[in-house]
Amino acid sequence: MNSSLRLTNRRALPLDKRYVIFGTLLPLLLTAAGCSDQKNGSPAAADAKSEPAPVTLNAQLSAAYKEVFTKYMEPVIKAKLPYITLQYLDEKPTLEERIASGDIPDLLLPNGNLRPIIDVNLQYDLTEMIKTYKFDLSKLDPTLIDSIKAYGPKGEIYALPGDRSVKILLYNKDLFNKFNAPYPKDGMSWEDIIALARKLTRTENGVSYYGLNPAGYGNLKSQLQLPVFGKDDKPQLSTPDWQKLAATWKAIYEIPGNRTTANARDLFSKNQNTAMLLNNSSWLLRNPVAGLDWDYVVAPTFDNKLVPDLLGSMLSIAATSKNKDAAFQVIALYYSDEVQSAIARDAALVVGSSLPEIQKLYGTNTASSTGKNVQADFSGKAAVKVIEPYDYVASPILNQAFNDIADGKKDINTALREAEEQINLKVQEEKTKKQK
């Protein structure tokens, strides 16, 4: 603004007209002075903004996330949101017990499943806050967002993904070298990997060597995006895809000597007698094992080329929180490039960011990641998690059915048919309970 306002006509004027001119010019002169002060950074002229009132957020996080927040988030919160203080609550007591006592956290961390929060009616749709704060969802893996939306009847967003829970194929290089077998590669099919497992499964000098441990039928089910139920909550386990899943599962355990119920991670990392394991890579990157020469590739796939869904820990806000805006600001800050980059460099978590420049940083500060195929954690198109109202009823029944197939106790058709019958009965029992 031009502050050098001049009177061009200097002839004397009647007094009353001089007052008129002065009254007209005074606001302009004051405005000009104000603009000049603002340009000079004068605190007196700047708009006074009151500091937000101090807020303490109660956060119920896992031990791993508490560590991540303490190391990576708290310094950034102190710098950018200094009026917010995080107070960590123990993982116990349960949510039900906290509701009864009135001690409900503001921030919650469901792990892989939003059902426990929904069951106690603590879910809160973040959609409006995402709009209000102009949070860019495109910076996060879209399949993770789609998996979260599957929990809402209208596609609500009850949480944001804290990380990727990536199932990749770990392999022990020493065993492949010992038995003269080629290392697995990215992009292999289940048929390829099962054929490779046959070459590596054996017993030598009293030691059992396992070619492949898929660590649960659920990973394969996820890849096929298989629903358990059809219309009217009726289980449908006789479809071609269920047959494909069961046949693949059976083929893995038809390899003589490949069946074991011992802890999968221990067999791979401590006993070091498992050649391939479908699991997360991050536990070995964070906790390297002396003497274990390992690497990993993208999980083997079916014809649809999908890897298992990525839904792991999520950050959510309790519906009862009185500090929702502050809680969302903390969540948004967690997904800032600054925080996500720092977490990625240390491989503290497999970050949920979809930005290639952040993904490329993964493990760069971690000695254990040297020479490892770390970008496999961000490769392959992931399945979207299938969420169904009675999946919790079906899960233990299906676990038993697939154990029976692996143990050779039941053929595929019998196991699936009996599981279907049992699930149907259990669902009817659940519906009767809800009606009472």
LOVEXBA-477958 format. One record per atom (N, C-alpha, C): residue in one letter; x negated, y, z negated. Coordinates in pm, whole numbers, padded with zeros to 5 digits, always signed. Layout:
REM LOVEXBA-477958
aXYZ...
//
This chain:
REM LOVEXBA-477958
m-00085-00119+00000m+00000+00000+00000m-00088+00124+00000n-00053+00233+00081n-00132+00355+00090n-00099+00444-00027s-00198+00470-00115s-00173+00549-00235s-00204+00697-00217s-00257+00739-00104s-00291+00881-00081s-00176+00951-00011l-00069+00975-00089l+00049+01044-00037l+00024+01194-00040r+00053+01268+00071r+00023+01410+00078r+00149+01490+00111l+00155+01615+00057l+00258+01711+00095l+00203+01794+00210t+00258+01780+00327t+00201+01849+00443t+00246+01994+00453n+00358+02029+00391n+00406+02167+00399n+00380+02234+00264r+00280+02327+00259r+00238+02385+00133r+00306+02518+00104r+00402+02564+00188r+00469+02690+00158r+00555+02677+00034a+00563+02785-00041a+00641+02784-00165a+00785+02753-00135l+00846+02674-00224l+00985+02637-00211l+01059+02682-00334p+01188+02701-00323p+01266+02732-00442p+01249+02622-00545l+01261+02662-00676l+01234+02569-00786l+01319+02443-00780d+01453+02465-00750d+01539+02347-00749d+01502+02249-00640k+01458+02300-00524k+01418+02208-00416k+01288+02137-00449r+01197+02210-00526r+01071+02145-00566r+01101+02024-00657y+01202+02040-00748y+01238+01928-00835y+01292+01810-00754v+01366+01841-00651v+01421+01733-00567v+01308+01653-00503i+01210+01729-00446i+01097+01660-00380i+01017+01580-00481f+00993+01639-00599f+00916+01568-00700f+00987+01441-00748g+01121+01455-00764g+01198+01337-00805g+01196+01228-00701t+01188+01266-00575t+01182+01167-00468t+01047+01098-00463l+00940+01179-00485l+00804+01126-00472l+00757+01047-00594l+00812+01078-00713l+00761+01015-00834l+00766+00861-00829p+00879+00801-00789p+00879+00653-00783p+00776+00598-00686l+00756+00672-00573l+00657+00625-00476l+00517+00631-00533l+00489+00740-00607l+00356+00752-00667l+00331+00643-00771l+00434+00616-00852l+00418+00512-00954l+00400+00374-00892t+00478+00347-00786t+00466+00218-00716t+00327+00202-00656a+00279+00312-00594a+00146+00309-00534a+00041+00282-00638a+00053+00345-00754a-00044+00324-00861a-00040+00179-00909g+00083+00126-00916g+00097-00013-00958g+00030-00109-00862c+00049-00085-00732c-00015-00170-00631c-00165-00163-00643s-00216-00041-00670s-00359-00023-00682s-00413-00101-00801d-00338-00098-00914d-00382-00171-01033d-00383-00321-01007q-00279-00372-00934q-00274-00516-00907q-00389-00559-00819k-00425-00472-00722k-00538-00506-00637k-00666-00512-00717n-00677-00425-00816n-00797-00422-00898n-00795-00528-01007g-00686-00606-01013g-00679-00714-01111g-00649-00665-01250s-00586-00553-01264s-00556-00499-01396s-00455-00586-01468p-00487-00638-01586p-00392-00722-01659p-00267-00646-01700a-00281-00514-01715a-00165-00435-01755a-00061-00431-01645a-00108-00434-01518a-00015-00422-01407a+00036-00556-01357a-00038-00665-01386a+00002-00797-01336a+00129-00844-01405d+00206-00927-01333d+00328-00983-01392d+00290-01068-01512a+00345-01037-01624a+00316-01114-01746a+00396-01244-01744k+00325-01356-01752k+00391-01486-01756k+00364-01552-01890s+00466-01584-01959s+00448-01647-02090s+00398-01789-02072e+00310-01831-02161e+00258-01967-02158e+00370-02065-02193p+00378-02179-02123p+00481-02278-02159p+00463-02323-02304a+00571-02356-02367a+00565-02404-02505a+00491-02537-02511p+00414-02562-02617p+00341-02689-02630p+00437-02808-02628v+00395-02914-02561v+00476-03034-02549v+00389-03155-02582t+00441-03244-02665t+00375-03371-02692t+00456-03482-02626l+00392-03556-02538l+00458-03666-02469l+00415-03798-02530n+00512-03879-02569n+00483-04013-02617n+00477-04109-02499a+00364-04177-02486a+00344-04266-02372a+00317-04408-02421q+00399-04501-02374q+00378-04643-02407q+00313-04709-02287l+00180-04723-02294l+00103-04775-02182l+00033-04904-02224s-00005-04982-02125s-00086-05101-02151s-00225-05055-02194a-00303-05148-02250a-00439-05114-02293a-00522-05064-02175a-00506-05128-02058a-00583-05088-01941a-00547-04947-01896y-00418-04915-01898y-00376-04782-01855y-00409-04676-01958k-00407-04712-02086k-00449-04617-02188k-00595-04579-02165e-00676-04678-02130e-00817-04652-02100e-00832-04562-01978v-00751-04590-01874v-00756-04509-01752v-00713-04365-01781f-00605-04350-01856f-00556-04216-01888f-00657-04139-01973t-00717-04207-02071t-00814-04142-02158t-00935-04092-02079k-00982-04175-01987k-01104-04140-01913k-01080-04044-01797y-00973-04068-01721y-00954-03994-01597y-00848-03885-01605m-00747-03904-01689m-00637-03809-01692m-00652-03698-01795e-00695-03734-01915e-00696-03634-02022e-00781-03511-01990p-00901-03524-01931p-00977-03403-01898p-00903-03314-01796v-00833-03377-01701v-00761-03300-01599v-00636-03235-01659i-00569-03306-01747i-00453-03248-01817i-00496-03128-01898k-00608-03141-01968k-00658-03031-02050k-00689-02908-01965a-00739-02931-01843a-00775-02820-01756a-00654-02760-01685k-00559-02844-01645k-00449-02796-01560k-00314-02788-01630l-00295-02868-01734l-00169-02865-01810l-00203-02858-01958p-00274-02754-02001p-00327-02751-02139p-00222-02752-02248y-00098-02720-02214y+00008-02718-02313y+00069-02856-02337i+00024-02956-02260i+00077-03093-02275i-00026-03180-02347t+00022-03250-02449t-00062-03345-02522t+00000-03484-02509l-00084-03582-02478l-00037-03721-02471l-00061-03791-02604q+00040-03859-02650q+00027-03941-02770q+00062-04084-02733y-00034-04174-02751y-00015-04311-02707y+00053-04395-02816l+00151-04470-02773l+00221-04561-02863l+00174-04704-02837d+00179-04786-02940d+00142-04926-02923d+00241-04995-02829e+00194-05101-02764e+00282-05176-02673e+00396-05244-02748k+00378-05266-02876k+00485-05319-02959k+00519-05212-03061p+00642-05204-03110p+00754-05297-03094p+00816-05292-02955t+00915-05378-02934t+00982-05386-02804t+01068-05263-02781l+01111-05246-02656l+01199-05133-02624l+01329-05139-02703e+01384-05259-02717e+01508-05274-02794e+01489-05225-02937e+01376-05261-02997e+01347-05219-03134e+01324-05068-03142r+01260-05013-03040r+01238-04868-03039r+01370-04793-03023i+01459-04847-02942i+01590-04784-02924i+01666-04784-03056a+01658-04894-03127a+01727-04906-03256a+01674-04805-03357s+01543-04779-03352s+01482-04686-03448s+01484-04542-03400g+01520-04522-03273g+01522-04387-03217g+01386-04337-03173d+01286-04426-03175d+01148-04388-03139d+01120-04432-02996i+01182-04365-02900i+01172-04405-02760i+01065-04321-02689p+00973-04382-02617p+00869-04306-02547p+00926-04218-02436d+00850-04117-02398d+00885-04035-02281d+00838-04105-02153l+00714-04154-02156l+00654-04222-02042l+00649-04371-02069l+00692-04450-01970l+00692-04596-01982l+00612-04655-01867l+00554-04773-01894l+00474-04840-01791l+00524-04982-01770p+00631-05000-01693p+00672-05137-01660p+00570-05202-01568n+00545-05331-01587n+00444-05401-01507n+00509-05501-01413g+00521-05461-01286g+00570-05550-01183g+00719-05577-01185n+00789-05521-01284n+00931-05551-01298n+01000-05439-01374l+01099-05376-01312l+01174-05269-01377l+01293-05321-01457r+01317-05451-01450r+01436-05507-01514r+01441-05480-01665p+01330-05493-01739p+01340-05467-01884p+01387-05325-01918i+01352-05228-01834i+01396-05090-01858i+01542-05073-01819i+01579-05134-01707i+01718-05125-01660i+01812-05196-01757d+01767-05309-01812d+01852-05386-01903d+01891-05308-02029v+01805-05214-02069v+01838-05133-02188v+01880-04992-02150n+01909-04974-02019n+01966-04848-01970n+01873-04728-01991l+01743-04750-01977l+01647-04640-01990l+01596-04590-01855q+01649-04645-01746q+01601-04605-01614q+01645-04462-01582y+01555-04390-01516y+01584-04251-01478y+01540-04229-01334d+01631-04181-01252d+01603-04160-01110d+01516-04035-01091l+01400-04053-01033l+01305-03942-01014l+01328-03864-00885t+01429-03900-00808t+01449-03841-00676t+01456-03689-00679e+01536-03633-00769e+01551-03487-00775e+01423-03419-00818m+01351-03478-00911m+01224-03419-00954m+01121-03423-00842i+01124-03530-00765i+01033-03539-00649i+01060-03423-00554k+01187-03389-00536k+01223-03274-00450k+01185-03142-00516t+01218-03128-00643t+01191-03002-00715t+01043-02968-00715y+00960-03066-00743y+00817-03043-00752y+00744-03067-00619k+00823-03092-00514k+00769-03112-00380k+00657-03216-00380f+00685-03326-00451f+00589-03435-00458f+00587-03510-00325d+00469-03531-00270d+00454-03590-00138d+00447-03743-00147l+00561-03808-00126l+00565-03954-00133l+00481-04021-00026s+00455-03951+00084s+00378-04011+00193s+00234-04041+00153k+00190-03986+00039k+00054-04013-00009k+00044-04148-00079l+00159-04214-00098l+00159-04344-00164l+00199-04453-00066d+00155-04575-00092d+00184-04686-00003d+00335-04701+00012p+00388-04695+00135p+00533-04698+00155p+00599-04829+00112t+00528-04942+00120t+00591-05068+00078t+00611-05070-00073l+00525-05000-00147l+00542-04991-00291l+00668-04911-00324i+00687-04800-00254i+00807-04718-00275i+00932-04798-00239d+00927-04870-00128d+01042-04951-00086d+01073-05061-00189s+00968-05118-00248s+00989-05223-00349s+01056-05165-00473i+01017-05043-00511i+01080-04978-00626i+01225-04942-00595k+01250-04892-00475k+01387-04856-00435k+01480-04977-00437a+01424-05095-00419a+01507-05216-00417a+01575-05242-00552y+01524-05181-00658y+01588-05198-00790y+01713-05112-00806g+01726-05006-00728g+01841-04917-00742g+01953-04955-00648p+02076-04953-00693p+02188-04988-00605p+02203-04894-00487k+02154-04772-00501k+02161-04675-00392k+02021-04625-00351g+01921-04709-00376g+01785-04671-00339g+01722-04569-00433e+01766-04569-00559e+01707-04477-00657e+01558-04508-00676i+01484-04407-00717i+01341-04423-00744i+01323-04413-00895y+01324-04527-00961y+01317-04529-01107y+01173-04521-01160a+01075-04523-01072a+00935-04517-01114a+00850-04483-00992l+00724-04458-01017l+00627-04444-00908l+00516-04545-00933p+00458-04601-00829p+00361-04710-00845p+00229-04662-00904g+00188-04724-01013g+00062-04686-01076g-00060-04738-01003d-00045-04850-00934d-00157-04909-00861d-00104-05014-00765r-00194-05072-00689r-00161-05188-00606r-00198-05315-00683s-00107-05410-00688s-00140-05542-00741s-00161-05631-00620v-00284-05639-00574v-00315-05703-00447v-00357-05848-00468k-00291-05939-00401k-00332-06079-00402k-00416-06104-00277i-00543-06130-00302i-00636-06157-00192i-00694-06297-00212l-00771-06344-00117l-00828-06479-00128l-00974-06468-00171l-00999-06501-00297l-01136-06506-00350l-01201-06636-00304y-01331-06632-00278y-01399-06758-00247y-01539-06760-00306n-01581-06880-00345n-01711-06904-00407n-01811-06942-00297k-01903-06851-00270k-01999-06874-00161k-02086-06996-00186d-02123-07019-00311d-02211-07131-00341d-02148-07265-00303l-02016-07278-00327l-01949-07404-00293l-01938-07420-00142f-01914-07313-00071f-01909-07321+00075f-02046-07360+00130n-02152-07304+00072n-02288-07339+00116n-02320-07483+00079k-02278-07524-00040k-02307-07659-00089k-02245-07766+00000f-02122-07739+00047f-02051-07838+00128f-02051-07803+00276n-02137-07708+00313n-02159-07676+00455n-02029-07641+00528a-01951-07554+00466a-01824-07511+00526a-01832-07361+00559p-01766-07318+00666p-01769-07175+00703p-01687-07091+00605y-01736-06971+00576y-01662-06881+00488y-01528-06843+00552p-01425-06822+00471p-01299-06771+00527p-01316-06630+00581k-01223-06589+00668k-01227-06456+00728k-01092-06387+00710d-01093-06255+00725d-00967-06181+00724d-00879-06229+00839g-00749-06233+00813g-00654-06264+00920g-00628-06411+00944m-00669-06498+00854m-00647-06642+00872m-00505-06680+00831s-00455-06789+00889s-00321-06839+00857s-00330-06938+00741w-00213-06972+00685w-00211-07074+00580w-00261-07208+00634e-00227-07239+00757e-00273-07365+00816e-00426-07368+00823d-00486-07255+00861d-00632-07248+00869d-00696-07270+00732i-00640-07204+00632i-00699-07210+00498i-00681-07348+00436i-00567-07411+00460i-00545-07547+00407i-00641-07645+00472a-00665-07627+00602a-00763-07713+00671a-00902-07695+00612l-00935-07571+00577l-01065-07543+00516l-01073-07605+00376a-00962-07599+00303a-00959-07654+00167a-00984-07805+00167r-00940-07872+00271r-00961-08018+00279r-01110-08052+00282k-01189-07963+00342k-01334-07989+00352k-01406-07966+00220l-01340-07895+00128l-01407-07854+00005l-01356-07925-00119t-01251-08002-00108t-01193-08072-00223t-01255-08210-00234r-01317-08237-00349r-01384-08366-00368r-01430-08381-00513t-01483-08498-00544t-01547-08521-00675t-01689-08569-00648e-01785-08501-00711e-01926-08538-00696e-01994-08537-00832n-02063-08647-00862n-02135-08659-00989n-02043-08630-01108g-01920-08676-01099g-01825-08660-01208g-01761-08523-01217v-01792-08436-01123v-01735-08300-01124v-01628-08290-01016s-01509-08244-01056s-01400-08223-00959s-01413-08084-00898y-01406-08078-00766y-01410-07950-00694y-01276-07931-00623y-01216-07816-00647y-01083-07786-00592y-01099-07689-00475g-01040-07727-00362g-01056-07645-00243g-00977-07516-00245l-00853-07522-00298l-00765-07405-00292l-00666-07405-00407n-00656-07291-00475n-00554-07272-00578n-00471-07149-00540p-00344-07169-00500p-00262-07055-00458p-00201-06976-00573a-00225-07025-00697a-00181-06954-00819a-00032-06920-00818g+00051-07017-00787g+00195-06998-00797g+00265-06984-00664y+00381-07049-00654y+00458-07045-00529y+00510-06904-00501g+00519-06819-00605g+00576-06686-00590g+00502-06598-00491n+00371-06618-00478n+00296-06539-00381n+00340-06570-00238l+00364-06698-00210l+00408-06740-00077l+00552-06696-00052k+00635-06707-00154k+00774-06662-00144k+00779-06513-00111s+00691-06437-00176s+00685-06293-00153s+00651-06262-00007q+00555-06336+00047q+00514-06312+00186q+00629-06333+00284l+00713-06428+00255l+00827-06458+00343l+00948-06370+00311q+00936-06285+00208q+01045-06196+00166q+01176-06276+00149l+01161-06387+00076l+01270-06484+00066l+01370-06449-00042p+01497-06430-00007p+01601-06417-00110p+01640-06555-00161v+01677-06561-00287v+01729-06685-00343v+01878-06698-00316f+01946-06584-00317f+02092-06584-00313f+02150-06531-00182g+02266-06584-00149g+02343-06533-00037g+02462-06455-00090k+02576-06471-00027k+02697-06400-00069k+02749-06455-00202d+02811-06367-00279d+02875-06405-00405d+02777-06469-00503d+02650-06429-00496d+02547-06479-00587d+02530-06630-00579k+02555-06687-00462k+02536-06831-00441k+02393-06858-00394p+02320-06944-00465p+02184-06974-00421p+02184-07043-00284q+02084-07009-00203q+02071-07069-00069q+01925-07110-00048l+01897-07235-00076l+01759-07285-00069l+01740-07386+00044s+01837-07394+00135s+01824-07490+00244s+01791-07422+00377t+01748-07296+00371t+01718-07222+00493t+01583-07267+00551p+01557-07238+00681p+01429-07275+00741p+01308-07215+00668d+01321-07093+00618d+01208-07030+00549d+01178-07096+00415w+01281-07141+00343w+01256-07215+00220w+01190-07349+00250q+01230-07411+00359q+01165-07536+00403q+01018-07511+00438k+00993-07398+00507k+00856-07364+00545k+00770-07341+00421l+00825-07268+00325l+00753-07242+00201l+00720-07372+00129a+00821-07457+00112a+00801-07583+00039a+00703-07675+00111a+00709-07677+00245a+00619-07762+00323a+00475-07715+00309t+00454-07585+00309t+00319-07529+00293t+00265-07561+00154w+00351-07544+00055w+00314-07575-00084w+00276-07722-00099k+00356-07808-00039k+00328-07951-00047k+00195-07985+00022a+00170-07922+00136a+00046-07950+00210a-00078-07915+00128i-00068-07809+00048i-00181-07769-00036i-00212-07878-00138y-00107-07936-00197y-00128-08032-00304y-00128-08177-00257e-00105-08199-00130e-00124-08333-00074e-00272-08361-00050i-00355-08258-00056i-00500-08280-00044i-00544-08360-00167p-00596-08481-00151p-00634-08564-00266p-00731-08491-00359g-00693-08483-00487g-00781-08421-00586g-00766-08271-00601n-00673-08209-00528n-00662-08062-00533n-00565-08012-00639r-00494-08101-00708r-00395-08061-00806r-00458-08045-00944t-00438-07930-01007t-00481-07907-01144t-00387-07806-01208t-00368-07820-01340t-00284-07724-01412t-00368-07638-01507a-00501-07652-01498a-00589-07571-01583a-00584-07425-01538n-00632-07335-01624n-00629-07192-01595n-00705-07162-01467a-00636-07102-01370a-00693-07080-01237a-00815-06989-01241r-00806-06880-01316r-00919-06785-01322r-01040-06848-01389d-01017-06927-01494d-01129-06992-01562d-01200-07090-01471l-01122-07167-01395l-01183-07264-01303l-01268-07195-01199f-01225-07077-01155f-01300-07006-01052f-01422-06935-01110s-01405-06865-01222s-01513-06779-01271s-01605-06846-01373k-01550-06934-01460k-01632-06998-01563k-01681-07135-01519n-01588-07224-01484n-01628-07357-01438n-01693-07350-01300q-01651-07254-01222q-01704-07231-01086q-01695-07358-00999n-01579-07424-01012n-01556-07546-00933n-01432-07533-00844t-01384-07407-00823t-01274-07382-00730t-01328-07300-00614a-01311-07351-00493a-01369-07284-00377a-01292-07158-00339m-01157-07164-00342m-01074-07050-00303m-00960-07032-00402l-00932-06908-00434l-00826-06874-00529l-00752-06750-00481l-00618-06761-00474l-00536-06646-00440l-00509-06569-00570n-00566-06449-00580n-00555-06375-00705n-00596-06230-00682n-00603-06151-00789n-00651-06013-00779n-00803-06010-00777s-00858-05916-00705s-01004-05901-00702s-01054-05815-00817s-00970-05724-00864s-01017-05620-00956s-01070-05676-01088w-01018-05790-01134w-01065-05843-01261w-01211-05885-01255l-01256-05932-01138l-01397-05969-01123l-01486-05848-01097l-01433-05747-01028l-01510-05625-01007l-01536-05554-01139r-01435-05555-01226r-01451-05488-01356r-01528-05574-01456n-01521-05706-01439n-01587-05797-01534n-01672-05898-01458p-01784-05852-01401p-01867-05943-01320p-01918-06062-01402v-01925-06177-01336v-01967-06301-01400v-02106-06339-01350a-02198-06353-01443a-02336-06387-01406a-02339-06522-01335g-02412-06527-01227g-02431-06653-01155g-02321-06689-01058l-02217-06605-01048l-02108-06634-00955l-02127-06550-00828d-02152-06619-00718d-02169-06553-00589d-02036-06563-00515w-01964-06452-00510w-01827-06456-00458w-01801-06339-00365d-01693-06351-00290d-01643-06242-00208d-01494-06268-00186y-01430-06188-00103y-01288-06211-00079y-01245-06159+00056v-01131-06212+00101v-01073-06173+00230v-00923-06150+00208v-00859-06095+00310v-00715-06073+00305v-00645-06207+00289a-00537-06209+00213a-00462-06332+00189a-00417-06396+00320p-00421-06529+00328p-00370-06596+00448p-00221-06568+00464t-00173-06572+00587t-00034-06533+00613t+00043-06639+00691f+00175-06621+00689f+00263-06699+00775f+00275-06627+00909d+00368-06670+00993d+00381-06610+01126d+00416-06462+01123n+00482-06417+01015n+00520-06275+01008n+00404-06182+00974k+00288-06241+00939k+00164-06165+00913k+00172-06074+00791l+00263-06101+00698l+00275-06018+00578l+00194-06077+00463v+00127-05990+00388v+00060-06032+00265v+00160-06014+00151p+00135-06073+00033p+00231-06061-00078p+00257-05915-00116d+00375-05891-00172d+00409-05753-00212d+00307-05701-00313l+00294-05570-00321l+00189-05506-00398l+00235-05449-00532l+00361-05469-00567l+00415-05401-00683l+00350-05450-00813g+00283-05358-00881g+00221-05387-01010g+00274-05292-01114s+00185-05229-01188s+00227-05135-01291s+00288-05010-01229m+00388-04956-01299m+00458-04837-01250m+00468-04734-01363l+00479-04609-01326l+00498-04502-01423l+00641-04452-01414s+00711-04455-01527s+00851-04414-01527s+00878-04322-01645i+00989-04251-01637i+01032-04159-01743i+01160-04215-01805a+01164-04222-01937a+01283-04273-02005a+01399-04176-01987a+01518-04230-01963a+01636-04147-01944a+01665-04061-02066t+01619-04105-02182t+01645-04034-02307t+01545-03922-02335s+01439-03912-02255s+01334-03814-02282s+01388-03671-02274k+01346-03588-02368k+01381-03446-02368k+01273-03362-02300n+01171-03431-02250n+01058-03361-02188n+01032-03415-02047k+01139-03431-01972k+01126-03494-01840k+01038-03412-01745d+01051-03279-01748d+00970-03197-01657d+00822-03211-01687a+00787-03205-01814a+00646-03221-01852a+00597-03360-01816a+00682-03461-01839a+00643-03599-01806a+00618-03614-01657f+00705-03553-01575f+00684-03566-01430f+00559-03492-01385q+00529-03378-01449q+00407-03306-01414q+00283-03392-01440v+00286-03469-01549v+00176-03560-01579v+00167-03670-01474i+00281-03728-01439i+00283-03832-01336i+00230-03777-01204a+00276-03658-01166a+00230-03597-01040a+00080-03574-01042l+00028-03533-01157l-00116-03509-01169l-00195-03639-01154y-00136-03749-01201y-00201-03879-01187y-00225-03912-01040y-00134-03868-00954y-00148-03898-00810y-00222-03789-00734s-00280-03694-00805s-00361-03593-00738s-00483-03658-00675d-00534-03598-00569d-00651-03654-00501d-00770-03664-00597e-00781-03568-00687e-00892-03566-00781e-00892-03689-00870v-00776-03720-00929v-00768-03834-01020v-00776-03966-00944q-00704-03976-00834q-00705-04100-00756q-00845-04131-00703s-00918-04029-00664s-01055-04050-00614s-01146-04102-00724a-01134-04045-00844a-01219-04088-00955a-01189-04233-00994i-01061-04269-00998i-01023-04406-01030i-01075-04502-00922a-01062-04461-00796a-01106-04546-00684a-01257-04570-00689r-01334-04467-00714r-01480-04482-00715r-01525-04587-00815d-01460-04588-00932d-01499-04682-01037d-01426-04816-01027a-01338-04829-00926a-01256-04951-00912a-01185-04984-01042a-01144-04878-01115a-01073-04899-01241a-00937-04962-01216l-00876-04925-01104l-00751-04984-01055l-00759-04983-00903v-00681-05068-00839v-00668-05058-00693v-00563-04950-00669v-00610-04832-00634v-00523-04714-00630v-00406-04733-00534g-00295-04667-00567g-00176-04674-00483g-00178-04574-00369s-00281-04490-00364s-00288-04388-00259s-00295-04451-00121s-00226-04388-00026s-00229-04435+00113s-00330-04357+00196l-00402-04263+00134l-00496-04179+00208l-00625-04256+00237p-00661-04271+00364p-00782-04346+00399p-00907-04293+00333e-00917-04160+00318e-01037-04102+00260e-01053-04141+00113i-00942-04168+00044i-00950-04213-00095i-00976-04362-00100q-00912-04438-00014q-00933-04582-00011q-01079-04617+00019k-01143-04537+00104k-01283-04562+00140k-01378-04544+00021l-01332-04474-00083l-01415-04452-00201l-01413-04571-00296y-01323-04666-00272y-01301-04775-00367y-01430-04852-00395g-01467-04854-00524g-01583-04931-00568g-01718-04870-00541t-01725-04747-00491t-01855-04688-00456t-01943-04662-00578n-01884-04651-00697n-01963-04632-00819n-01981-04762-00897t-01937-04873-00839t-01936-05001-00911t-02038-05097-00850a-02138-05132-00928a-02244-05219-00877a-02192-05353-00830s-02089-05405-00900s-02036-05537-00867s-01967-05541-00731s-01933-05424-00675s-01865-05421-00546s-01963-05418-00428t-02091-05406-00458t-02191-05400-00351t-02188-05528-00267g-02173-05511-00137g-02170-05625-00047g-02037-05697-00041k-01940-05652-00119k-01809-05717-00120k-01716-05653-00016n-01623-05733+00030n-01526-05689+00132n-01413-05609+00065v-01448-05499-00001v-01352-05428-00086v-01235-05368-00007q-01255-05340+00120q-01144-05282+00196q-01033-05383+00225a-01057-05511+00192a-00951-05612+00204a-00834-05576+00112d-00862-05503+00004d-00756-05462-00088d-00657-05365-00022f-00698-05304+00087f-00612-05206+00155f-00576-05250+00296s-00597-05377+00324s-00574-05429+00459s-00450-05517+00463g-00395-05530+00582g-00277-05614+00600g-00150-05542+00562k-00042-05574+00629k+00088-05516+00597k+00153-05597+00487a+00195-05529+00380a+00250-05599+00265a+00400-05619+00277a+00448-05725+00217a+00592-05751+00208a+00655-05654+00110v+00785-05634+00124v+00863-05557+00027v+00922-05655-00073k+00915-05619-00199k+00964-05709-00304k+01115-05729-00291v+01158-05854-00303v+01300-05886-00299v+01354-05885-00442i+01451-05797-00467i+01510-05784-00600i+01655-05833-00595e+01688-05925-00685e+01824-05979-00689e+01874-05981-00834p+02005-05963-00853p+02060-05952-00990p+02028-06070-01080y+02022-06190-01022y+02002-06309-01105y+01869-06379-01074d+01771-06303-01030d+01642-06365-01001d+01576-06419-01129y+01605-06356-01243y+01548-06404-01370y+01605-06541-01409v+01726-06570-01363v+01786-06701-01388v+01719-06807-01300a+01694-06771-01177a+01640-06866-01079a+01493-06899-01103s+01416-06801-01151s+01270-06816-01158s+01222-06940-01233p+01263-06966-01356p+01212-07086-01425p+01255-07217-01360i+01372-07219-01301i+01421-07339-01234i+01337-07367-01109l+01308-07261-01034l+01225-07277-00914l+01082-07315-00950n+01029-07261-01060n+00895-07300-01103n+00887-07450-01125q+00987-07505-01191q+00988-07649-01217q+01002-07728-01088a+01087-07680-00997a+01106-07749-00870a+00976-07757-00791f+00901-07647-00788f+00777-07647-00711f+00666-07724-00782n+00670-07731-00914n+00577-07818-00986n+00606-07964-00952d+00733-07999-00945d+00770-08136-00910d+00724-08173-00769i+00733-08077-00677i+00686-08102-00540i+00534-08121-00541a+00463-08033-00613a+00316-08043-00618a+00270-08173-00682d+00343-08219-00783d+00306-08343-00853d+00353-08468-00780g+00429-08450-00672g+00481-08564-00598g+00595-08635-00668k+00658-08570-00766k+00769-08632-00839k+00898-08630-00758k+00912-08529-00673k+01033-08516-00592k+00995-08473-00452d+01073-08519-00353d+01052-08471-00217d+01113-08331-00205i+01083-08263-00097i+01124-08124-00080i+01275-08107-00086n+01347-08188-00010n+01492-08173-00003n+01559-08195-00138t+01512-08297-00210t+01570-08326-00342t+01541-08213-00440a+01417-08167-00442a+01378-08062-00536a+01457-07933-00512l+01472-07895-00385l+01543-07771-00353l+01694-07785-00377r+01748-07901-00345r+01892-07922-00366r+01926-07918-00514e+01848-07988-00595e+01875-07990-00738e+01853-07852-00801a+01752-07780-00753a+01729-07644-00803a+01847-07554-00770e+01898-07568-00650e+02014-07488-00607e+02134-07515-00698e+02157-07641-00730e+02270-07677-00817e+02252-07619-00957q+02130-07630-01010q+02103-07579-01146q+02116-07427-01151i+02065-07359-01050i+02073-07212-01046i+02219-07168-01041n+02297-07236-00960n+02439-07201-00947n+02510-07212-01082l+02483-07321-01157l+02544-07338-01288l+02501-07229-01385k+02372-07197-01384k+02319-07095-01476k+02377-06957-01446v+02393-06926-01318v+02452-06796-01281v+02595-06786-01331q+02671-06895-01318q+02808-06894-01367q+02812-06874-01519e+02716-06934-01588e+02707-06915-01734e+02678-06771-01768e+02589-06710-01691e+02554-06569-01715e+02674-06479-01691k+02747-06505-01587k+02865-06424-01555k+02970-06437-01666t+02986-06559-01720t+03082-06581-01828t+03041-06502-01953k+02912-06501-01983k+02861-06425-02098k+02892-06277-02085k+02872-06224-01962k+02893-06081-01940k+03040-06042-01949q+03128-06138-01925q+03272-06109-01931q+03326-06106-02073k+03247-06164-02166k+03294-06171-02305k+03270-06037-02376
//
